[in-house]
Amino acid sequence: MDHSSHKKIVSFIWSIADDCLRNVFVRSKYRDVILPMFVLRRINCLLEESKEEVLPHVPDAWISEDSTKVGYEIPFNKYFYVHQPLRQLDEVISEIRPLEQETEGLLEEILNF
């Protein structure tokens, strides 16, 4: 696509945004609205071929409002969490004792200052 045709398409898109979105959204928010509109239009174009097969089933279609959720829940723990067993108590104590001794000296220096 050359630059001039790209520029024409962009101008066309923004003219639609000005016509349809003016006084509905602030101009700085057009970008937040226009991309989802284009995605929906693209999906509509892709599904156009199967539209005639689906339309007869529309009256039988239903949505259970009780089970409808906004957004999508991603179980991060299921995919990203790897369980690590707890360390032995003796190992933890052996790491803490030298740290305690080191901080005791520091606290004495601070308090005697």
PEGIPE-V578442 format. One record per residue. N is the residue number from 0. RES is the residue in one small letter. SS is DSSP state (hx for helix, st for strand, lp for the rest). NEAR is the number of other ideal C-beta (glycine too) atoms within 10 Angstrom. D_FIRST is the distance of its C-alpha to the first C-alpha in whole Angstrom. Layout:
N;RES;SS;NEAR;D_FIRST + N;RES;SS;NEAR;D_FIRST
This chain:
0;m;lp;6;0 + 1;d;lp;6;4 + 2;h;hx;7;7 + 3;s;hx;8;8 + 4;s;hx;9;7 + 5;h;hx;10;6 + 6;k;hx;10;10 + 7;k;hx;10;11 + 8;i;hx;11;10 + 9;v;hx;10;12 + 10;s;hx;10;15 + 11;f;hx;10;15 + 12;i;hx;14;16 + 13;w;hx;14;18 + 14;s;hx;10;20 + 15;i;hx;13;21 + 16;a;hx;17;22 + 17;d;hx;11;24 + 18;d;hx;8;26 + 19;c;hx;13;27 + 20;l;hx;17;27 + 21;r;lp;10;29 + 22;n;lp;5;33 + 23;v;lp;9;32 + 24;f;lp;15;30 + 25;v;lp;9;30 + 26;r;hx;11;27 + 27;s;hx;7;27 + 28;k;hx;11;27 + 29;y;hx;20;24 + 30;r;hx;10;22 + 31;d;hx;10;25 + 32;v;hx;14;25 + 33;i;hx;17;21 + 34;l;hx;10;20 + 35;p;hx;9;23 + 36;m;hx;15;22 + 37;f;hx;11;19 + 38;v;hx;10;20 + 39;l;hx;10;23 + 40;r;hx;10;21 + 41;r;hx;10;19 + 42;i;hx;10;22 + 43;n;hx;10;24 + 44;c;hx;9;21 + 45;l;hx;9;22 + 46;l;hx;10;25 + 47;e;hx;9;25 + 48;e;hx;8;27 + 49;s;hx;9;30 + 50;k;hx;9;30 + 51;e;hx;8;33 + 52;e;hx;8;35 + 53;v;hx;10;35 + 54;l;hx;9;36 + 55;p;lp;8;40 + 56;h;lp;8;40 + 57;v;hx;7;39 + 58;p;hx;7;43 + 59;d;hx;6;44 + 60;a;lp;7;42 + 61;w;lp;6;43 + 62;i;lp;7;42 + 63;s;lp;6;45 + 64;e;hx;6;45 + 65;d;hx;5;47 + 66;s;hx;6;45 + 67;t;lp;7;42 + 68;k;lp;6;41 + 69;v;lp;4;38 + 70;g;lp;5;36 + 71;y;lp;5;36 + 72;e;lp;6;39 + 73;i;lp;9;38 + 74;p;lp;8;42 + 75;f;hx;8;41 + 76;n;hx;9;44 + 77;k;hx;7;44 + 78;y;hx;7;41 + 79;f;hx;8;42 + 80;y;lp;9;45 + 81;v;lp;5;48 + 82;h;lp;5;51 + 83;q;lp;6;53 + 84;p;lp;5;57 + 85;l;lp;7;59 + 86;r;lp;9;61 + 87;q;lp;9;65 + 88;l;hx;8;67 + 89;d;hx;7;69 + 90;e;hx;10;66 + 91;v;hx;11;64 + 92;i;hx;10;68 + 93;s;hx;10;68 + 94;e;hx;9;65 + 95;i;hx;10;66 + 96;r;hx;10;69 + 97;p;hx;9;68 + 98;l;hx;9;66 + 99;e;hx;9;69 + 100;q;hx;9;71 + 101;e;hx;9;68 + 102;t;hx;10;68 + 103;e;hx;10;71 + 104;g;hx;9;72 + 105;l;hx;9;69 + 106;l;hx;9;70 + 107;e;hx;10;74 + 108;e;hx;9;72 + 109;i;hx;8;71 + 110;l;hx;7;74 + 111;n;hx;6;76 + 112;f;lp;5;74
